Amino acid sequence: RSSDLSTENGYWAMWLRDGKYLAHSSPSTSLTPRMPLRTVGIFLDYEDRRVSFYSVPDGAPLYTFTQASFSPTLRPYFSPYLHQGGKNAGALRILQGPGGD
């Protein structure tokens, strides 16, 4: 259930649903990227308690969750959502960020 994927449960999420981008904040926040998203970056600032999403090609910010509360162990969760009759059939790829080894 999407209600389980809440910031209160340690999930900071965004998604594309019915052609609209949303940040799963409370309440949900509509996002308006400059171009359709193909590559999204995630930046975690543990000390400042922020999780930020941005568009990789142009570096444009999409949404920042503030006052995030992290447990000692962080576990990423990625989901391309439902197949939706072939509309969501593209591959989900995780890329190494700049400066990563």
ABEGO torsion letter per residue (X at the ends): XAAABBAAAGBBBBBBBGGBBBBBBOBBBBBBBABBBABBBBBBBAAAGBBBBBBAAAGBBABBBBGBBBBABBBBBBBAEBAGGGAAABBBBBBBBBGBX
